[in-house]
Amino acid sequence: MAKQANSRRGRTGAWIALALGAAAVWAARDVPLQMGSRKIGAKADGERGERYRRSPQFADGKFVNTVPAVQPAAAAMPRIVAASLTDRDRRHPSAPIPVIRPEPGDASGLHVTWYGHSSALIEIEGRRVLIDPVWSERCSPSRLTGPKRLHEPPIALRELPPIDAVLISHDHYDHLDMDSIRNLVDLQAAPFLVPLGVGAHLERWGVPATRIIELDWNENATVAGIDFTATAARHFSGRGFTRDETLWSSWVIAGPTRKAFYSGDTGYFPGFAQIGEEHGPFDVTLVQIGAYGDAWPDIHMLPEDGVATHVDVQGGLMIPVHWATFNLALHDWPEPADRAWREAKARDVKLAVPRPGERVDVDNPPAVDGWWQQIA
């Protein structure tokens, strides 16, 4: 009897191992596709490749910043990983993040709905612009590992209103999500406006070339009466083992009378003052304030830098983004919003810190109530 029991347990264990292995293979099946196209940057062929290589931002086979930016060194990664395994409770809220289901609204005027992290909907003078849509459970090439969402998306992609344009800042996984892009291709008819090189990723994922608009810094395109200009940022790019083969960007979104600015991911640099001089003032800015660290000060702003960026570009209302949804750094979960709020008060900057899904009327924004502090 004991031998039979051991045999059954052995067979059961083998089936479990087989099932787990099959599940892992299934979950990893899209990893190569997630990593995007190999025909980008210096590797691109034909007219597209020539266009990339003619860019003032392209040198020695990669895209570069106007102000050099030091990226995290490989030697520092073990220390960063080890630090990420300690004090993990501080990097999570103590209670569920309050999520508001956005109600449909008239797109006239100027409204911003923040969906979490850097995903947002800008409704500007009758048009709708979706920014860096990331609806997946993880911002990672893998379905099994990588930073996991701390709250659900406030609305399903299929429930979004008709979109006039989708704007992408760069190709990192927390800004360019393959599954979200592929779903939007079927659910919406909007074109995708992207920095140079990112279009190759989209084409590999099935986005028709006719729906892709690739722009270099200081180039612009008009879609549905809204003028989009790709502007400088201080960051880097890459979805695989190489970096900087696609460009990164901030964005100017200009309607007939209203303007919005989106910083994308960036370190602070003098280029923002130039953007303000050339394109400002802006009614609203969406500015990165989170995921900063001592090992990468040049590529992600501190919250105080975010407020300075808002001032430099001549912003009216500031809405902080790139925080709360994914743990991508070692700082406490509420710290970005705390520091941005404190700096905004010190510099007399008008600030709105919406809950995920909350629709902000730029002309009548809600008072900052410190909602995140109640669950820190």
Order of alpha helices (4+ residues) and beta strands (2+ residues): alpha-alpha-alpha-beta-beta-alpha-beta-beta-beta-beta-alpha-beta-alpha-beta-beta-beta-beta-beta-alpha-beta-alpha-beta-alpha-beta-beta
